[in-house]
Structure formats: C-alpha cells, structure tokens
Amino acid sequence: MKSNLHPASYRPVVFSDDTASFAFLTQSTAQSDDTIKWEDGNEYPLVKIHVSSASHPFFTGEEKIIDTEGRVDRFKARAAAAQARKEALANKAKKAKAAAAKKAADK
C-alpha cells in the first residue's frame, strides 16, 4: 500500500443542514472559514450541507424535490421553450404548405 495516502489533519467540525435545522459534530478534514459555537461551549469550524439524514427522503420517508439551485425550474423553462419552437415551426410549415397549395390552385 502507498504510504502517506490518507490525511492526518483530522479535527472536530460541525456539519449543519439549515433546511432541517440539524447539526452534528464529528471529526473531518473539511476546510471552512465559518465557525459556530457548539453545545459544549467551544467554537468549531462550520460546514453547511444541503442534505443530511434529517432531510433526505430515504431517512424521512417523505418524497420531495430538493432544488437548491433552480435546476427543476431551468429544465421546465427549457422544455416550454422547446415546445414553443416546435409549435412555431409547425405553424410556419402549415402556412408554407397552404401558400404552396394556393399558388398551385391559382395556376
């Protein structure tokens, strides 16, 4: 095995899930500039997380969409824009076909 592969700078760090108002203290090498005063009165580095066991659907039994960055909204907007383009092209093709038919009927 390779030597010096794993980090040796483990220290107490608080991980906080703000959506579920849940935090826990553990050993980690995660870097953070934020700090928090913990229940024991000491101050520890704070790492904010989006999903924890308190908010993950597997552990809570609830089904919900966790959309912290607007991905679902962006996807829906792209789908609506694609549908609008498709309808516009269909209308343009229909008008062109009607114009060609009218031109052929006039001859």
Biopython code that builds the backbone (N, CA, C, O; Angstrom):
import numpy as np
from Bio.PDB.StructureBuilder import StructureBuilder

atoms = [
    (1, "MET", "N", (0.836, -1.181, 0.000)),
    (1, "MET", "CA", (0.000, 0.000, 0.000)),
    (1, "MET", "C", (0.881, 1.244, 0.000)),
    (1, "MET", "O", (2.013, 1.232, 0.483)),
    (2, "LYS", "N", (0.326, 2.313, -0.555)),
    (2, "LYS", "CA", (1.063, 3.572, -0.576)),
    (2, "LYS", "C", (1.109, 4.168, 0.820)),
    (2, "LYS", "O", (0.149, 4.079, 1.585)),
    (3, "SER", "N", (2.237, 4.772, 1.133)),
    (3, "SER", "CA", (2.347, 5.424, 2.436)),
    (3, "SER", "C", (1.914, 6.883, 2.292)),
    (3, "SER", "O", (1.989, 7.460, 1.207)),
    (4, "ASN", "N", (1.467, 7.461, 3.385)),
    (4, "ASN", "CA", (1.031, 8.858, 3.424)),
    (4, "ASN", "C", (-0.105, 9.153, 2.446)),
    (4, "ASN", "O", (-0.173, 10.244, 1.880)),
    (5, "LEU", "N", (-0.980, 8.196, 2.252)),
    (5, "LEU", "CA", (-2.090, 8.359, 1.320)),
    (5, "LEU", "C", (-3.264, 9.082, 1.972)),
    (5, "LEU", "O", (-3.913, 9.908, 1.330)),
    (6, "HIS", "N", (-3.535, 8.792, 3.203)),
    (6, "HIS", "CA", (-4.677, 9.380, 3.904)),
    (6, "HIS", "C", (-4.260, 10.612, 4.697)),
    (6, "HIS", "O", (-3.148, 10.664, 5.223)),
    (7, "PRO", "N", (-5.141, 11.601, 4.788)),
    (7, "PRO", "CA", (-4.796, 12.808, 5.546)),
    (7, "PRO", "C", (-4.687, 12.510, 7.035)),
    (7, "PRO", "O", (-5.337, 11.606, 7.559)),
    (8, "ALA", "N", (-3.852, 13.291, 7.698)),
    (8, "ALA", "CA", (-3.645, 13.095, 9.127)),
    (8, "ALA", "C", (-4.149, 14.291, 9.935)),
    (8, "ALA", "O", (-3.991, 14.326, 11.155)),
    (9, "SER", "N", (-4.749, 15.265, 9.265)),
    (9, "SER", "CA", (-5.155, 16.503, 9.932)),
    (9, "SER", "C", (-6.643, 16.497, 10.308)),
    (9, "SER", "O", (-7.357, 17.459, 10.028)),
    (10, "TYR", "N", (-7.099, 15.438, 10.928)),
    (10, "TYR", "CA", (-8.493, 15.375, 11.378)),
    (10, "TYR", "C", (-8.690, 16.294, 12.572)),
    (10, "TYR", "O", (-7.846, 16.364, 13.466)),
    (11, "ARG", "N", (-9.815, 16.997, 12.574)),
    (11, "ARG", "CA", (-10.151, 17.889, 13.679)),
    (11, "ARG", "C", (-11.658, 17.908, 13.835)),
    (11, "ARG", "O", (-12.362, 17.518, 12.905)),
    (12, "PRO", "N", (-12.186, 18.345, 14.973)),
    (12, "PRO", "CA", (-13.641, 18.423, 15.152)),
    (12, "PRO", "C", (-14.233, 19.489, 14.235)),
    (12, "PRO", "O", (-13.730, 20.610, 14.162)),
    (13, "VAL", "N", (-15.311, 19.124, 13.536)),
    (13, "VAL", "CA", (-16.008, 20.025, 12.622)),
    (13, "VAL", "C", (-17.511, 19.827, 12.809)),
    (13, "VAL", "O", (-17.972, 18.702, 13.000)),
    (14, "VAL", "N", (-18.272, 20.919, 12.754)),
    (14, "VAL", "CA", (-19.727, 20.847, 12.840)),
    (14, "VAL", "C", (-20.288, 20.902, 11.420)),
    (14, "VAL", "O", (-19.967, 21.815, 10.660)),
    (15, "PHE", "N", (-21.122, 19.930, 11.063)),
    (15, "PHE", "CA", (-21.845, 19.927, 9.796)),
    (15, "PHE", "C", (-23.274, 20.348, 10.093)),
    (15, "PHE", "O", (-23.915, 19.792, 10.985)),
    (16, "SER", "N", (-23.778, 21.328, 9.351)),
    (16, "SER", "CA", (-25.100, 21.885, 9.622)),
    (16, "SER", "C", (-25.980, 21.804, 8.384)),
    (16, "SER", "O", (-25.596, 22.267, 7.310)),
    (17, "ASP", "N", (-27.159, 21.217, 8.537)),
    (17, "ASP", "CA", (-28.186, 21.173, 7.490)),
    (17, "ASP", "C", (-29.223, 22.226, 7.859)),
    (17, "ASP", "O", (-30.072, 21.984, 8.717)),
    (18, "ASP", "N", (-29.164, 23.391, 7.220)),
    (18, "ASP", "CA", (-30.041, 24.501, 7.587)),
    (18, "ASP", "C", (-31.499, 24.244, 7.224)),
    (18, "ASP", "O", (-32.393, 24.774, 7.884)),
    (19, "THR", "N", (-31.763, 23.444, 6.189)),
    (19, "THR", "CA", (-33.157, 23.186, 5.802)),
    (19, "THR", "C", (-33.880, 22.364, 6.858)),
    (19, "THR", "O", (-35.093, 22.497, 7.021)),
    (20, "ALA", "N", (-33.148, 21.516, 7.579)),
    (20, "ALA", "CA", (-33.778, 20.665, 8.585)),
    (20, "ALA", "C", (-33.457, 21.123, 10.008)),
    (20, "ALA", "O", (-33.877, 20.482, 10.971)),
    (21, "SER", "N", (-32.727, 22.210, 10.147)),
    (21, "SER", "CA", (-32.285, 22.696, 11.466)),
    (21, "SER", "C", (-31.615, 21.571, 12.255)),
    (21, "SER", "O", (-31.960, 21.300, 13.405)),
    (22, "PHE", "N", (-30.660, 20.934, 11.610)),
    (22, "PHE", "CA", (-29.986, 19.774, 12.180)),
    (22, "PHE", "C", (-28.481, 19.971, 12.040)),
    (22, "PHE", "O", (-28.003, 20.368, 10.977)),
    (23, "ALA", "N", (-27.739, 19.700, 13.093)),
    (23, "ALA", "CA", (-26.282, 19.817, 13.060)),
    (23, "ALA", "C", (-25.669, 18.697, 13.883)),
    (23, "ALA", "O", (-26.270, 18.200, 14.835)),
    (24, "PHE", "N", (-24.463, 18.313, 13.496)),
    (24, "PHE", "CA", (-23.756, 17.296, 14.259)),
    (24, "PHE", "C", (-22.258, 17.574, 14.234)),
    (24, "PHE", "O", (-21.732, 18.150, 13.282)),
    (25, "LEU", "N", (-21.594, 17.160, 15.284)),
    (25, "LEU", "CA", (-20.157, 17.362, 15.457)),
    (25, "LEU", "C", (-19.452, 16.041, 15.189)),
    (25, "LEU", "O", (-19.826, 15.001, 15.732)),
    (26, "THR", "N", (-18.421, 16.096, 14.340)),
    (26, "THR", "CA", (-17.662, 14.892, 14.019)),
    (26, "THR", "C", (-16.245, 15.281, 13.652)),
    (26, "THR", "O", (-15.935, 16.467, 13.538)),
    (27, "GLN", "N", (-15.386, 14.298, 13.467)),
    (27, "GLN", "CA", (-14.015, 14.530, 13.026)),
    (27, "GLN", "C", (-13.998, 14.589, 11.503)),
    (27, "GLN", "O", (-14.625, 13.762, 10.840)),
    (28, "SER", "N", (-13.281, 15.567, 10.947)),
    (28, "SER", "CA", (-13.221, 15.706, 9.500)),
    (28, "SER", "C", (-11.983, 16.490, 9.098)),
    (28, "SER", "O", (-11.352, 17.154, 9.921)),
    (29, "THR", "N", (-11.647, 16.399, 7.809)),
    (29, "THR", "CA", (-10.577, 17.216, 7.239)),
    (29, "THR", "C", (-11.155, 18.345, 6.385)),
    (29, "THR", "O", (-10.402, 19.097, 5.767)),
    (30, "ALA", "N", (-12.483, 18.470, 6.345)),
    (30, "ALA", "CA", (-13.136, 19.506, 5.536)),
    (30, "ALA", "C", (-12.705, 20.898, 5.996)),
    (30, "ALA", "O", (-12.662, 21.187, 7.192)),
    (31, "GLN", "N", (-12.389, 21.751, 5.026)),
    (31, "GLN", "CA", (-11.944, 23.101, 5.323)),
    (31, "GLN", "C", (-13.134, 24.052, 5.307)),
    (31, "GLN", "O", (-14.046, 23.898, 4.495)),
    (32, "SER", "N", (-13.124, 25.037, 6.207)),
    (32, "SER", "CA", (-14.195, 26.020, 6.274)),
    (32, "SER", "C", (-13.687, 27.289, 6.943)),
    (32, "SER", "O", (-12.846, 27.243, 7.842)),
    (33, "ASP", "N", (-14.215, 28.429, 6.486)),
    (33, "ASP", "CA", (-13.879, 29.710, 7.105)),
    (33, "ASP", "C", (-14.895, 30.098, 8.167)),
    (33, "ASP", "O", (-14.615, 30.938, 9.022)),
    (34, "ASP", "N", (-16.087, 29.481, 8.115)),
    (34, "ASP", "CA", (-17.144, 29.776, 9.088)),
    (34, "ASP", "C", (-16.899, 29.001, 10.380)),
    (34, "ASP", "O", (-16.300, 27.926, 10.375)),
    (35, "THR", "N", (-17.376, 29.575, 11.489)),
    (35, "THR", "CA", (-17.293, 28.885, 12.772)),
    (35, "THR", "C", (-18.644, 28.975, 13.465)),
    (35, "THR", "O", (-19.480, 29.810, 13.121)),
    (36, "ILE", "N", (-18.843, 28.103, 14.448)),
    (36, "ILE", "CA", (-20.092, 28.083, 15.214)),
    (36, "ILE", "C", (-19.759, 27.698, 16.651)),
    (36, "ILE", "O", (-18.851, 26.906, 16.905)),
    (37, "LYS", "N", (-20.501, 28.265, 17.572)),
    (37, "LYS", "CA", (-20.339, 27.888, 18.983)),
    (37, "LYS", "C", (-21.232, 26.677, 19.236)),
    (37, "LYS", "O", (-22.447, 26.748, 19.053)),
    (38, "TRP", "N", (-20.636, 25.584, 19.650)),
    (38, "TRP", "CA", (-21.354, 24.314, 19.818)),
    (38, "TRP", "C", (-21.921, 24.213, 21.223)),
    (38, "TRP", "O", (-21.656, 25.069, 22.068)),
    (39, "GLU", "N", (-22.696, 23.177, 21.474)),
    (39, "GLU", "CA", (-23.401, 22.955, 22.741)),
    (39, "GLU", "C", (-22.463, 22.867, 23.939)),
    (39, "GLU", "O", (-22.861, 23.187, 25.060)),
    (40, "ASP", "N", (-21.225, 22.438, 23.716)),
    (40, "ASP", "CA", (-20.284, 22.304, 24.828)),
    (40, "ASP", "C", (-19.563, 23.621, 25.142)),
    (40, "ASP", "O", (-18.706, 23.660, 26.024)),
    (41, "GLY", "N", (-19.905, 24.694, 24.428)),
    (41, "GLY", "CA", (-19.319, 25.999, 24.675)),
    (41, "GLY", "C", (-18.084, 26.299, 23.852)),
    (41, "GLY", "O", (-17.601, 27.431, 23.865)),
    (42, "ASN", "N", (-17.562, 25.322, 23.142)),
    (42, "ASN", "CA", (-16.388, 25.529, 22.295)),
    (42, "ASN", "C", (-16.803, 25.998, 20.907)),
    (42, "ASN", "O", (-17.943, 25.793, 20.491)),
    (43, "GLU", "N", (-15.877, 26.627, 20.195)),
    (43, "GLU", "CA", (-16.136, 27.091, 18.844)),
    (43, "GLU", "C", (-15.448, 26.150, 17.859)),
    (43, "GLU", "O", (-14.270, 25.829, 18.016)),
    (44, "TYR", "N", (-16.193, 25.708, 16.838)),
    (44, "TYR", "CA", (-15.690, 24.748, 15.857)),
    (44, "TYR", "C", (-15.920, 25.283, 14.444)),
    (44, "TYR", "O", (-16.792, 26.125, 14.233)),
    (45, "PRO", "N", (-15.137, 24.796, 13.475)),
    (45, "PRO", "CA", (-15.393, 25.153, 12.079)),
    (45, "PRO", "C", (-16.776, 24.635, 11.663)),
    (45, "PRO", "O", (-17.205, 23.577, 12.123)),
    (46, "LEU", "N", (-17.467, 25.375, 10.799)),
    (46, "LEU", "CA", (-18.817, 25.024, 10.365)),
    (46, "LEU", "C", (-18.818, 24.742, 8.872)),
    (46, "LEU", "O", (-18.336, 25.554, 8.082)),
    (47, "VAL", "N", (-19.366, 23.578, 8.478)),
    (47, "VAL", "CA", (-19.553, 23.225, 7.077)),
    (47, "VAL", "C", (-21.054, 23.095, 6.854)),
    (47, "VAL", "O", (-21.714, 22.284, 7.502)),
    (48, "LYS", "N", (-21.598, 23.902, 5.929)),
    (48, "LYS", "CA", (-23.033, 23.855, 5.631)),
    (48, "LYS", "C", (-23.278, 22.824, 4.535)),
    (48, "LYS", "O", (-22.572, 22.785, 3.528)),
    (49, "ILE", "N", (-24.297, 21.985, 4.754)),
    (49, "ILE", "CA", (-24.639, 20.944, 3.794)),
    (49, "ILE", "C", (-26.103, 21.098, 3.388)),
    (49, "ILE", "O", (-26.904, 21.666, 4.131)),
    (50, "HIS", "N", (-26.447, 20.588, 2.203)),
    (50, "HIS", "CA", (-27.806, 20.703, 1.685)),
    (50, "HIS", "C", (-28.687, 19.541, 2.119)),
    (50, "HIS", "O", (-29.892, 19.714, 2.304)),
    (51, "VAL", "N", (-28.105, 18.366, 2.281)),
    (51, "VAL", "CA", (-28.884, 17.168, 2.601)),
    (51, "VAL", "C", (-28.192, 16.422, 3.731)),
    (51, "VAL", "O", (-26.975, 16.237, 3.715)),
    (52, "SER", "N", (-28.978, 15.995, 4.712)),
    (52, "SER", "CA", (-28.463, 15.173, 5.796)),
    (52, "SER", "C", (-29.479, 14.075, 6.086)),
    (52, "SER", "O", (-30.497, 13.967, 5.402)),
    (53, "SER", "N", (-29.206, 13.277, 7.080)),
    (53, "SER", "CA", (-30.151, 12.215, 7.433)),
    (53, "SER", "C", (-31.468, 12.793, 7.938)),
    (53, "SER", "O", (-32.485, 12.100, 7.925)),
    (54, "ALA", "N", (-31.470, 14.041, 8.380)),
    (54, "ALA", "CA", (-32.699, 14.668, 8.861)),
    (54, "ALA", "C", (-33.572, 15.182, 7.724)),
    (54, "ALA", "O", (-34.761, 15.433, 7.924)),
    (55, "SER", "N", (-32.992, 15.343, 6.519)),
    (55, "SER", "CA", (-33.781, 15.885, 5.419)),
    (55, "SER", "C", (-33.814, 14.984, 4.185)),
    (55, "SER", "O", (-34.563, 15.264, 3.249)),
    (56, "HIS", "N", (-33.025, 13.914, 4.158)),
    (56, "HIS", "CA", (-33.001, 13.037, 2.992)),
    (56, "HIS", "C", (-34.265, 12.182, 2.938)),
    (56, "HIS", "O", (-34.659, 11.612, 3.955)),
    (57, "PRO", "N", (-34.913, 12.082, 1.768)),
    (57, "PRO", "CA", (-36.165, 11.317, 1.651)),
    (57, "PRO", "C", (-36.042, 9.863, 2.077)),
    (57, "PRO", "O", (-37.019, 9.294, 2.563)),
    (58, "PHE", "N", (-34.885, 9.242, 1.916)),
    (58, "PHE", "CA", (-34.724, 7.850, 2.318)),
    (58, "PHE", "C", (-34.921, 7.694, 3.818)),
    (58, "PHE", "O", (-35.549, 6.733, 4.264)),
    (59, "PHE", "N", (-34.395, 8.625, 4.599)),
    (59, "PHE", "CA", (-34.480, 8.538, 6.049)),
    (59, "PHE", "C", (-35.784, 9.101, 6.600)),
    (59, "PHE", "O", (-36.264, 8.639, 7.634)),
    (60, "THR", "N", (-36.363, 10.092, 5.926)),
    (60, "THR", "CA", (-37.586, 10.721, 6.434)),
    (60, "THR", "C", (-38.844, 10.015, 5.958)),
    (60, "THR", "O", (-39.897, 10.140, 6.583)),
    (61, "GLY", "N", (-38.748, 9.265, 4.848)),
    (61, "GLY", "CA", (-39.922, 8.598, 4.305)),
    (61, "GLY", "C", (-40.794, 9.531, 3.483)),
    (61, "GLY", "O", (-41.845, 9.111, 2.999)),
    (62, "GLU", "N", (-40.394, 10.774, 3.311)),
    (62, "GLU", "CA", (-41.146, 11.744, 2.523)),
    (62, "GLU", "C", (-40.513, 11.861, 1.146)),
    (62, "GLU", "O", (-39.297, 11.746, 0.989)),
    (63, "GLU", "N", (-41.365, 12.094, 0.148)),
    (63, "GLU", "CA", (-40.846, 12.328, -1.187)),
    (63, "GLU", "C", (-40.943, 13.812, -1.467)),
    (63, "GLU", "O", (-42.030, 14.391, -1.448)),
    (64, "LYS", "N", (-39.807, 14.421, -1.726)),
    (64, "LYS", "CA", (-39.807, 15.841, -2.043)),
    (64, "LYS", "C", (-38.661, 16.142, -2.985)),
    (64, "LYS", "O", (-37.671, 15.414, -3.039)),
    (65, "ILE", "N", (-38.808, 17.217, -3.720)),
    (65, "ILE", "CA", (-37.766, 17.638, -4.649)),
    (65, "ILE", "C", (-36.885, 18.640, -3.933)),
    (65, "ILE", "O", (-37.359, 19.666, -3.445)),
    (66, "ILE", "N", (-35.604, 18.337, -3.875)),
    (66, "ILE", "CA", (-34.644, 19.249, -3.266)),
    (66, "ILE", "C", (-33.975, 19.988, -4.410)),
    (66, "ILE", "O", (-33.125, 19.437, -5.110)),
    (67, "ASP", "N", (-34.367, 21.235, -4.590)),
    (67, "ASP", "CA", (-33.908, 22.018, -5.725)),
    (67, "ASP", "C", (-33.270, 23.298, -5.211)),
    (67, "ASP", "O", (-33.897, 24.357, -5.202)),
    (68, "THR", "N", (-32.038, 23.191, -4.789)),
    (68, "THR", "CA", (-31.372, 24.343, -4.191)),
    (68, "THR", "C", (-30.812, 25.292, -5.230)),
    (68, "THR", "O", (-30.537, 26.451, -4.918)),
    (69, "GLU", "N", (-30.642, 24.838, -6.431)),
    (69, "GLU", "CA", (-30.019, 25.682, -7.446)),
    (69, "GLU", "C", (-30.939, 25.967, -8.612)),
    (69, "GLU", "O", (-30.468, 26.462, -9.636)),
    (70, "GLY", "N", (-32.234, 25.680, -8.511)),
    (70, "GLY", "CA", (-33.185, 26.010, -9.569)),
    (70, "GLY", "C", (-33.105, 25.107, -10.784)),
    (70, "GLY", "O", (-33.513, 25.507, -11.874)),
    (71, "ARG", "N", (-32.594, 23.910, -10.623)),
    (71, "ARG", "CA", (-32.434, 23.011, -11.772)),
    (71, "ARG", "C", (-33.784, 22.601, -12.358)),
    (71, "ARG", "O", (-33.938, 22.533, -13.577)),
    (72, "VAL", "N", (-34.747, 22.333, -11.504)),
    (72, "VAL", "CA", (-36.058, 21.914, -11.990)),
    (72, "VAL", "C", (-36.711, 23.052, -12.772)),
    (72, "VAL", "O", (-37.286, 22.820, -13.836)),
    (73, "ASP", "N", (-36.627, 24.271, -12.260)),
    (73, "ASP", "CA", (-37.201, 25.423, -12.949)),
    (73, "ASP", "C", (-36.525, 25.649, -14.297)),
    (73, "ASP", "O", (-37.196, 25.933, -15.289)),
    (74, "ARG", "N", (-35.214, 25.527, -14.337)),
    (74, "ARG", "CA", (-34.498, 25.702, -15.606)),
    (74, "ARG", "C", (-34.894, 24.625, -16.604)),
    (74, "ARG", "O", (-35.057, 24.908, -17.791)),
    (75, "PHE", "N", (-35.051, 23.385, -16.130)),
    (75, "PHE", "CA", (-35.464, 22.302, -17.015)),
    (75, "PHE", "C", (-36.858, 22.565, -17.565)),
    (75, "PHE", "O", (-37.089, 22.396, -18.762)),
    (76, "LYS", "N", (-37.790, 22.977, -16.713)),
    (76, "LYS", "CA", (-39.147, 23.263, -17.170)),
    (76, "LYS", "C", (-39.163, 24.417, -18.167)),
    (76, "LYS", "O", (-39.922, 24.382, -19.136)),
    (77, "ALA", "N", (-38.345, 25.431, -17.946)),
    (77, "ALA", "CA", (-38.273, 26.560, -18.876)),
    (77, "ALA", "C", (-37.728, 26.110, -20.231)),
    (77, "ALA", "O", (-38.233, 26.528, -21.273)),
    (78, "ARG", "N", (-36.703, 25.262, -20.220)),
    (78, "ARG", "CA", (-36.161, 24.751, -21.486)),
    (78, "ARG", "C", (-37.185, 23.908, -22.223)),
    (78, "ARG", "O", (-37.306, 24.006, -23.444)),
    (79, "ALA", "N", (-37.927, 23.075, -21.492)),
    (79, "ALA", "CA", (-38.947, 22.233, -22.115)),
    (79, "ALA", "C", (-40.058, 23.095, -22.724)),
    (79, "ALA", "O", (-40.532, 22.806, -23.823)),
    (80, "ALA", "N", (-40.473, 24.150, -22.020)),
    (80, "ALA", "CA", (-41.510, 25.045, -22.540)),
    (80, "ALA", "C", (-41.012, 25.788, -23.775)),
    (80, "ALA", "O", (-41.762, 25.960, -24.736)),
    (81, "ALA", "N", (-39.760, 26.229, -23.761)),
    (81, "ALA", "CA", (-39.194, 26.925, -24.920)),
    (81, "ALA", "C", (-39.091, 25.980, -26.118)),
    (81, "ALA", "O", (-39.356, 26.386, -27.250)),
    (82, "ALA", "N", (-38.712, 24.737, -25.882)),
    (82, "ALA", "CA", (-38.621, 23.755, -26.965)),
    (82, "ALA", "C", (-40.001, 23.490, -27.564)),
    (82, "ALA", "O", (-40.140, 23.381, -28.783)),
    (83, "GLN", "N", (-41.007, 23.386, -26.721)),
    (83, "GLN", "CA", (-42.379, 23.169, -27.199)),
    (83, "GLN", "C", (-42.850, 24.367, -28.015)),
    (83, "GLN", "O", (-43.501, 24.188, -29.045)),
    (84, "ALA", "N", (-42.536, 25.579, -27.577)),
    (84, "ALA", "CA", (-42.924, 26.786, -28.310)),
    (84, "ALA", "C", (-42.238, 26.826, -29.674)),
    (84, "ALA", "O", (-42.872, 27.175, -30.670)),
    (85, "ARG", "N", (-40.946, 26.471, -29.736)),
    (85, "ARG", "CA", (-40.234, 26.426, -31.022)),
    (85, "ARG", "C", (-40.839, 25.383, -31.948)),
    (85, "ARG", "O", (-40.972, 25.611, -33.150)),
    (86, "LYS", "N", (-41.201, 24.242, -31.385)),
    (86, "LYS", "CA", (-41.799, 23.168, -32.178)),
    (86, "LYS", "C", (-43.129, 23.622, -32.771)),
    (86, "LYS", "O", (-43.402, 23.374, -33.946)),
    (87, "GLU", "N", (-43.962, 24.293, -31.959)),
    (87, "GLU", "CA", (-45.245, 24.790, -32.448)),
    (87, "GLU", "C", (-45.052, 25.885, -33.492)),
    (87, "GLU", "O", (-45.792, 25.934, -34.474)),
    (88, "ALA", "N", (-44.075, 26.758, -33.296)),
    (88, "ALA", "CA", (-43.800, 27.828, -34.261)),
    (88, "ALA", "C", (-43.370, 27.242, -35.598)),
    (88, "ALA", "O", (-43.813, 27.699, -36.651)),
    (89, "LEU", "N", (-42.502, 26.224, -35.558)),
    (89, "LEU", "CA", (-42.077, 25.576, -36.796)),
    (89, "LEU", "C", (-43.235, 24.861, -37.477)),
    (89, "LEU", "O", (-43.342, 24.874, -38.704)),
    (90, "ALA", "N", (-44.106, 24.236, -36.682)),
    (90, "ALA", "CA", (-45.265, 23.559, -37.257)),
    (90, "ALA", "C", (-46.199, 24.574, -37.919)),
    (90, "ALA", "O", (-46.713, 24.310, -39.006)),
    (91, "ASN", "N", (-46.427, 25.723, -37.289)),
    (91, "ASN", "CA", (-47.274, 26.761, -37.879)),
    (91, "ASN", "C", (-46.641, 27.314, -39.149)),
    (91, "ASN", "O", (-47.339, 27.549, -40.136)),
    (92, "LYS", "N", (-45.321, 27.526, -39.137)),
    (92, "LYS", "CA", (-44.622, 28.040, -40.305)),
    (92, "LYS", "C", (-44.733, 27.051, -41.463)),
    (92, "LYS", "O", (-44.959, 27.451, -42.605)),
    (93, "ALA", "N", (-44.573, 25.760, -41.168)),
    (93, "ALA", "CA", (-44.690, 24.736, -42.210)),
    (93, "ALA", "C", (-46.114, 24.673, -42.744)),
    (93, "ALA", "O", (-46.321, 24.493, -43.944)),
    (94, "LYS", "N", (-47.096, 24.820, -41.858)),
    (94, "LYS", "CA", (-48.507, 24.787, -42.274)),
    (94, "LYS", "C", (-48.814, 25.969, -43.193)),
    (94, "LYS", "O", (-49.504, 25.808, -44.200)),
    (95, "LYS", "N", (-48.302, 27.161, -42.851)),
    (95, "LYS", "CA", (-48.530, 28.349, -43.679)),
    (95, "LYS", "C", (-47.845, 28.205, -45.038)),
    (95, "LYS", "O", (-48.399, 28.592, -46.067)),
    (96, "ALA", "N", (-46.639, 27.648, -45.030)),
    (96, "ALA", "CA", (-45.918, 27.447, -46.288)),
    (96, "ALA", "C", (-46.655, 26.452, -47.174)),
    (96, "ALA", "O", (-46.731, 26.634, -48.389)),
    (97, "LYS", "N", (-47.188, 25.417, -46.574)),
    (97, "LYS", "CA", (-47.928, 24.404, -47.332)),
    (97, "LYS", "C", (-49.209, 25.002, -47.897)),
    (97, "LYS", "O", (-49.573, 24.731, -49.041)),
    (98, "ALA", "N", (-49.900, 25.827, -47.086)),
    (98, "ALA", "CA", (-51.132, 26.477, -47.553)),
    (98, "ALA", "C", (-50.821, 27.464, -48.673)),
    (98, "ALA", "O", (-51.579, 27.565, -49.638)),
    (99, "ALA", "N", (-49.709, 28.195, -48.551)),
    (99, "ALA", "CA", (-49.329, 29.144, -49.608)),
    (99, "ALA", "C", (-48.977, 28.405, -50.886)),
    (99, "ALA", "O", (-49.339, 28.858, -51.972)),
    (100, "ALA", "N", (-48.283, 27.283, -50.789)),
    (100, "ALA", "CA", (-47.930, 26.493, -51.964)),
    (100, "ALA", "C", (-49.191, 25.923, -52.609)),
    (100, "ALA", "O", (-49.303, 25.896, -53.834)),
    (101, "ALA", "N", (-50.130, 25.472, -51.798)),
    (101, "ALA", "CA", (-51.371, 24.933, -52.337)),
    (101, "ALA", "C", (-52.182, 26.024, -53.038)),
    (101, "ALA", "O", (-52.775, 25.774, -54.087)),
    (102, "LYS", "N", (-52.213, 27.231, -52.466)),
    (102, "LYS", "CA", (-52.947, 28.349, -53.065)),
    (102, "LYS", "C", (-52.288, 28.759, -54.374)),
    (102, "LYS", "O", (-52.975, 29.064, -55.348)),
    (103, "LYS", "N", (-50.941, 28.769, -54.401)),
    (103, "LYS", "CA", (-50.207, 29.136, -55.597)),
    (103, "LYS", "C", (-50.467, 28.096, -56.693)),
    (103, "LYS", "O", (-50.630, 28.459, -57.858)),
    (104, "ALA", "N", (-50.506, 26.812, -56.332)),
    (104, "ALA", "CA", (-50.774, 25.745, -57.306)),
    (104, "ALA", "C", (-52.216, 25.839, -57.802)),
    (104, "ALA", "O", (-52.487, 25.540, -58.965)),
    (105, "ALA", "N", (-53.139, 26.248, -56.937)),
    (105, "ALA", "CA", (-54.554, 26.357, -57.340)),
    (105, "ALA", "C", (-54.756, 27.558, -58.275)),
    (105, "ALA", "O", (-55.625, 27.520, -59.147)),
    (106, "ASP", "N", (-53.973, 28.605, -58.102)),
    (106, "ASP", "CA", (-54.091, 29.787, -58.950)),
    (106, "ASP", "C", (-53.570, 29.535, -60.350)),
    (106, "ASP", "O", (-53.983, 30.240, -61.271)),
    (107, "LYS", "N", (-52.698, 28.581, -60.563)),
    (107, "LYS", "CA", (-52.133, 28.283, -61.888)),
    (107, "LYS", "C", (-53.112, 27.546, -62.667)),
    (107, "LYS", "O", (-52.846, 27.192, -63.816)),
]
sb = StructureBuilder()
sb.init_structure("model")
sb.init_model(0)
sb.init_chain("A")
sb.init_seg("    ")
for serial, (resi, resn, name, xyz) in enumerate(atoms, 1):
    if name == "N":
        sb.init_residue(resn, " ", resi, " ")
    sb.init_atom(name, np.array(xyz, "f"), 0.0, 1.0, " ", f" {name:<3s}", serial, name[0])
structure = sb.get_structure()
